[in-house]
Amino acid sequence: MLLRKLALATTLAVGAPAAAYAAPSAPAAVETVKVQAPTASTSDAAGYAQREQQDQKAANFQGGDLVVVGVSGGAILVLLLLLLILA
């Protein structure tokens, strides 16, 4: 029960002021312009193709999204545990 009250109080303390500041005082005028995205030149495309042929591992690269999510989640968990212990 204490944890629920603490979570609600934290959410309201952080979220309510942010929502109040986020509300615009007057609607903004927006203009949308469609433009064509630039295309790579043939020399750039040839250079990229040559690099990909030299390094076959580059085609299978998947990035480090799992590491980023894991570290961020762990940091949030540690902060919440510290908050519970010190409160």
N, C-alpha and C positions, 0 to 999 in steps of 0.2 A: 504494500500500500504506500509506503514511504517512497519507494522507487517511482511509482506512478505519479505521485504528487510532485516529486523532484523533476521528472521528465516533463510534465505539463508546465511547471513553473519555468523551466529552462526554455522550453519551446515558446512560451508566451513572451518571456523576457527578450529573447533573441528575435523572434519572428514578428511581433507586433510593431516595434519601432521600424524595422526594415520595411514592412508593408506600408506603414504610414509615410515613410520617405519616398517610397517607390511610386506612389500615386501622383500622376502629373497634375499640375494646377490647371493647365489648359491643354486641349488637344493640339497635337503638333501636326503641321502640314507635311505630308509625305508625298514625294514624287518618285515614281518607279520608272527607270529607263532600262530597256532591254538592250544589251550590247552583246556582240559576238566575242566569245572567248578567244584569246590569241592562240594560234597553233604553233607547234614547235617547227623550227626550220628543218630542212632535210639534213643539214650537217649535224644538228643536234640529235636528230633521230638516229642517224648513222653512228654517231659517237656512243649513244646509249646502247644500241644494238651490239656494237663491238665490245663494250664493257661487259654486257650480259653474256656474250659468248666466252669471254675470258674467265669469268667467275660464275660457275654454274650454281653455286650456293645462293647467289643473289635472287634467283627466281623463286626459291623456297623460303625466303625471309618472311617471318610472321610478326616481328616486333615484340615489344615487352609489355603488352597491356596487362598481362596477368600479374607481373611484378608490381606495376603501379597500383593496381587495385588492391593487391595484398598488403603492400606497405601502407597505403592510405587507410585501409580498414583496420590494420593493426594499430596505427597511430591514434585513430579515433577510439578504439577499444581501450587503449592505455589511458587516454585522457578521461574517458568515462569512469574507469576504475579508480583513477586518482580523485576524481570528483566525488565518487561515492565514499572513498576512504576518508577524505579530508572533511567531508560535510557532516 
